C-alpha cells in the first residue's frame, strides 16, 4: 500500500494522563547534528565539535533527547552524551516525538516510551505520525490492507476502513477510498469528500491536491475543500513559511497563499523557505534568497538545505558544513555529504516541527 509523506515511519503522539506519570526526556538536543565521517555516523554540536564520535553504521536525528542508532544489525537509542539508554534490540526504530517511537520486530510495528517499554503492541504493518492524539496505522484484513486511526494507547478511534491514509495536520487527515482521496476530521467524518488523485497535508491553512489522474494538474484547497489556488500546475510543493513552489511547463515559480508570485522570477527547480530564506541554484551553485528576491548569501555552494535555528547545511565539493545567515561557515565542511541525513533533516523540520501541537 502506498503511503503519504512518511518520515522513516516516524510517529507523533499526545500523551494523556494515567495513574503514573510517564518519565519524559526534556533535554534540549537542538545542538546535536547528525554527521557522517569515514562511512560512520556520529554527532557534532553547533560549534562543530564532535560530541559523539562517528561509530554507527546507521543513525537518525535527535528528537526529544534521544536518537535511534544501529549496532550490530539492531536498533536502539542513545542520549545526548552517546550513552545507549534503550538497548539495541529492534529490527528497526524511528525517532521519538511526544514520548512515543515506532519500533519493529519481525514484520510488525508497535510503539515504545522513552524508558524502552512497549506501550502499544506490535500489531501493525505500517505506522504513521501521531497528530492531535491520533495516528494512522495499517492492518491486514484477509487478503486486503486497511488504514485506521488509533489513540496513544493503541485503541482504534477510527476503525480501519481506508485504502490509504496519512497523519493529521491542522485538524484534518487525507484518506483514500477506492481510487480517490478526501479529508476526515478527528471524529472520522469526511469533511472534504473523496475526489482527488493525490492529497497532501495541510500547511499554512492550505493543502496541495491533484485532480484528473496521474497526469492531471495540481492546486491548493482550504479546509472546506474550496480550490483557493486553481489547479493549473504540473507539480507543486507544500506551503512552508507562507510560500509554495509550483511548476508550469519547464520552470518553477514561488507563490503566496493567494496564488500570486512573490517575485517576478522563474527557477529551474523548487525550493523551500524557512526563517525567511530559501536555497536557490544559480548557474550550478547554491545561494540563499529572501522573499523579496534578494540574494542574501551569494551562490557558492554545490548544494544546500534549509535554515533551522539559524544554521543551514551546505555542500562544498563532497563535504558538508553549516553556515549562518550571513553565509559564514560556522562548522567547517569536513563531514561527508549524506543525502539521506539531509533529506531526513529537511523533512522533519518542515513536516513535524512546524506542525507540532
C-alpha positions in Angstrom: 0.0 0.0 0.0 1.4 3.4 -1.0 1.6 5.7 2.0 1.9 9.5 2.1 4.8 11.6 3.4 6.3 9.1 5.9 9.5 10.2 7.8 11.2 6.9 8.4 7.9 5.7 9.8 8.1 8.4 12.4 5.2 8.6 14.9 3.9 11.5 16.9 1.6 11.0 19.9 -0.1 13.1 22.5 0.3 11.5 26.0 -2.7 11.5 28.2 -2.9 11.4 32.0 -2.5 8.0 33.6 -2.2 6.6 37.1 1.6 7.0 37.0 3.1 9.9 35.0 5.5 8.8 32.3 9.1 9.8 32.6 10.0 12.1 29.7 13.3 13.3 28.4 13.3 17.1 28.3 17.0 17.7 27.4 17.5 20.2 24.6 19.4 18.5 21.8 19.0 21.2 19.2 22.8 21.4 19.1 23.3 17.8 18.1 23.8 17.5 14.3 23.9 14.1 12.6 27.2 13.8 10.6 29.0 11.2 8.6 32.7 10.7 8.6 34.6 7.8 7.0 31.4 5.9 6.4 30.2 6.1 10.0 27.6 8.3 11.7 28.1 10.5 14.8 27.1 13.9 16.1 28.6 17.3 16.4 27.5 20.4 18.3 26.8 23.9 16.9 30.5 24.8 17.2 31.5 21.8 15.0 33.0 19.9 17.9 32.4 16.1 17.6 30.4 15.2 20.8 29.5 11.6 19.8 32.3 10.1 17.7 31.3 8.5 14.3 30.8 4.9 15.1 27.3 3.8 13.9 26.5 2.1 10.6 23.1 3.9 10.6 21.7 6.7 12.8 19.0 9.3 12.8 18.5 12.8 14.0 17.9 13.6 17.7 14.4 14.2 18.9 13.2 14.7 22.4 16.7 13.9 23.8 17.1 10.5 22.1 18.3 9.3 18.7 17.9 5.8 17.1 21.2 4.2 16.1 22.2 0.8 14.7 24.6 -1.5 16.5 25.5 -5.0 15.2 22.4 -5.0 12.9 19.9 -4.0 15.6 18.5 -0.6 16.5 18.5 1.1 19.9 18.6 4.7 21.3 21.3 6.9 22.6 21.1 10.0 24.7 22.9 13.3 24.0 26.1 12.0 25.5 26.1 9.0 23.3 25.1 6.5 26.1 22.9 3.6 24.9 19.8 4.1 27.1 17.5 1.8 25.2 19.3 -1.4 24.2 19.7 -2.2 20.5 17.1 -5.0 20.2 14.8 -3.8 17.4 14.9 -4.7 13.8 14.0 -1.1 13.0 13.4 2.0 15.1 12.4 5.6 14.4 12.5 8.9 16.2 10.7 9.9 19.4 8.0 12.6 19.2 5.7 13.4 22.2 7.0 10.5 24.2 6.5 7.7 21.7 8.6 6.0 19.0 7.6 3.3 16.5 9.7 0.1 16.6 9.7 -3.0 14.5 10.3 -6.6 15.5 9.9 -9.0 12.6 7.4 -7.6 10.2 5.2 -5.8 12.6 5.4 -2.3 14.2 4.4 -1.1 17.7 5.4 1.8 20.0 7.7 2.3 22.9 8.0 5.0 25.5 11.2 6.8 26.5 12.1 4.1 29.0 12.0 1.5 26.2 8.8 -0.1 27.5 6.4 -1.4 24.8 3.3 0.7 25.3 1.4 -0.3 22.1 1.7 -3.8 20.9 3.4 -4.6 17.6 0.2 -5.3 15.6 0.7 -3.0 12.6 2.1 -3.5 9.1 2.9 0.3 9.0 2.7 3.3 11.3 2.2 7.0 10.6 2.8 10.1 12.6 0.7 10.9 15.7 -1.0 14.3 15.4 -3.8 15.6 17.5 -3.6 12.5 19.6 -4.3 10.1 16.7 -2.1 8.1 14.3 -2.9 6.2 11.1 -1.9 2.6 11.1 -2.2 -0.2 8.5 -3.6 -3.6 9.4 -4.4 -6.7 7.3 -8.0 -7.7 6.7 -8.0 -11.0 5.0 -6.3 -10.5 1.7 -6.5 -6.7 1.8 -4.9 -3.9 3.8 -6.8 -1.1 5.5 -5.8 2.0 7.4 -7.5 3.4 10.5 -6.6 5.7 13.4 -5.5 4.8 16.9 -5.1 6.8 20.1 -1.8 6.7 22.1 -2.9 3.6 24.0 -3.4 1.6 20.8 -7.2 1.8 20.8 -8.9 2.3 17.4 -10.8 5.6 17.4 -11.5 5.5 13.7 -11.8 1.9 12.5 -9.7 0.5 9.7 -11.6 1.3 6.5 -9.4 3.4 4.2 -7.3 2.2 1.3 -4.6 4.8 2.3 -4.1 7.5 4.9 -1.6 9.9 6.4 -1.2 11.8 9.7 -3.4 14.6 10.9 -2.2 18.1 10.2 -4.1 21.3 11.2 -7.0 19.1 12.3 -7.5 17.1 9.1 -6.0 14.0 7.6 -6.0 12.8 4.0 -7.6 9.3 3.4 -8.2 7.2 0.3 -11.4 5.4 -0.6 -11.1 3.4 -3.7 -9.0 5.5 -6.1 -9.8 8.9 -4.7 -8.6 11.0 -1.7 -10.5 13.2 0.6 -10.1 14.6 4.2 -11.5 13.5 7.5 -11.7 15.2 10.9 -10.8 13.6 14.2 -14.2 12.1 14.6 -13.7 10.2 11.3 -16.2 12.4 9.4 -15.4 13.0 5.8 -15.3 16.8 5.7 -13.8 17.1 2.2 -15.3 14.4 0.0 -13.0 12.0 -1.8 -12.4 13.5 -5.2 -8.6 13.9 -5.6 -6.0 11.7 -7.3 -3.4 12.9 -4.7 -3.8 14.8 -1.4 -1.1 16.2 0.8 -1.0 17.5 4.4 -2.4 20.9 5.3 0.3 23.6 5.8 -0.4 27.3 6.4 -4.1 26.5 6.1 -3.9 25.0 2.6 -3.3 21.5 1.1 -1.9 20.6 -2.2 -4.1 18.3 -4.3 -4.0 16.8 -7.8 -7.1 16.3 -9.9 -7.8 14.4 -13.1 -5.5 11.4 -12.6 -1.7 10.8 -12.8 -1.1 13.4 -15.5 -3.6 15.9 -14.0 -3.0 19.3 -12.5 -2.0 20.5 -9.0 -3.8 23.2 -7.0 -4.4 24.1 -3.3 -7.6 23.8 -1.3 -8.6 25.3 2.1 -10.2 23.2 4.9 -13.7 23.5 3.3 -12.4 21.9 0.1 -12.6 25.1 -1.9 -9.9 25.3 -4.5 -8.2 28.6 -3.4 -5.3 28.3 -5.8 -6.6 26.9 -9.1 -5.4 23.5 -10.3 -3.1 24.8 -13.1 0.3 23.4 -12.2 2.0 20.2 -13.3 3.8 19.9 -9.9 3.9 21.7 -6.6 5.3 21.7 -3.0 3.5 22.1 0.3 3.4 25.6 1.7 6.1 26.5 4.2 6.8 29.8 5.7 3.9 31.1 3.6 5.4 30.2 0.3 5.0 27.2 -2.1 6.9 26.3 -5.3 4.8 25.4 -8.4 5.8 24.2 -11.8 4.3 25.4 -15.1 5.8 23.9 -18.2 9.5 23.7 -17.6 10.0 26.3 -14.9 9.1 26.9 -11.2 7.5 29.9 -9.6 7.2 30.8 -5.9 3.6 31.7 -4.9 1.9 33.1 -1.8 -1.3 31.7 -0.3 -3.4 33.6 -2.8 -1.6 32.0 -5.7 0.2 35.2 -6.7 4.0 35.0 -7.4 6.0 36.5 -4.6 8.6 37.8 -7.0 8.7 38.1 -10.8 11.3 35.4 -11.3 11.3 31.8 -12.5 13.6 28.9 -11.4 14.9 25.6 -12.7 14.0 23.7 -9.5 11.7 24.0 -6.5 12.9 25.3 -3.1 11.6 25.7 0.5 11.5 28.8 2.6 12.4 28.7 6.3 13.3 31.5 8.6 12.8 33.9 5.6 15.4 32.3 3.4 15.5 29.6 0.7 18.3 27.8 -1.1 18.4 28.8 -4.8 20.6 27.3 -7.5 22.2 29.8 -9.9 24.5 28.6 -12.7 25.3 25.4 -10.9 25.9 26.9 -7.4 23.5 27.4 -4.4 23.0 30.6 -2.6 20.2 31.9 -0.3 17.4 34.3 -1.3 14.9 36.2 0.7 11.2 36.6 -0.1 11.9 39.9 -2.0 14.2 38.1 -4.4 17.4 39.4 -2.9 20.3 37.0 -3.0 21.4 37.4 0.7 24.1 34.7 0.5 25.8 34.6 -2.9 25.7 31.3 -4.9 28.9 29.4 -3.9 27.9 26.0 -2.6 27.4 22.7 -4.5 24.2 22.0 -2.6 22.3 23.4 0.4 19.4 22.7 2.7 17.1 24.8 4.8 17.8 27.0 7.8 16.9 25.7 11.2 17.7 27.7 14.3 19.9 30.0 12.3 22.1 27.3 10.6 21.9 25.5 7.3 23.8 22.5 5.9 25.8 23.2 2.7 27.9 21.1 0.4 31.4 22.1 -0.6 32.8 19.6 -3.0 31.7 16.3 -1.4 31.9 17.6 2.1 29.2 19.0 4.4 29.4 22.0 6.7 27.0 24.5 8.2 26.6 28.2 7.6 24.8 31.0 9.5 22.5 33.6 7.9 25.5 35.8 6.9 26.9 32.9 4.9 29.7 32.4 7.4 30.9 28.8 7.6 30.4 28.1 11.3 31.0 24.4 11.1 33.9 23.5 8.7 32.9 21.5 5.7 34.8 18.3 6.8 32.0 15.8 7.1 30.7 13.6 4.3 27.6 15.0 2.4 25.0 12.3 3.2 21.8 12.9 1.2 19.7 10.6 3.4 20.6 12.6 6.5 19.9 15.9 4.7 16.5 14.7 3.5 15.6 13.5 7.0 16.7 16.8 8.5 14.6 18.8 5.9 11.5 16.6 6.1 11.5 16.5 9.9 11.8 20.3 10.2 9.2 21.1 7.6 6.6 18.4 8.3 6.7 17.7 12.0 8.4 20.6 14.0 6.3 23.3 12.5 3.1 21.3 12.9 3.7 20.2 16.5 0.6 20.8 18.5 
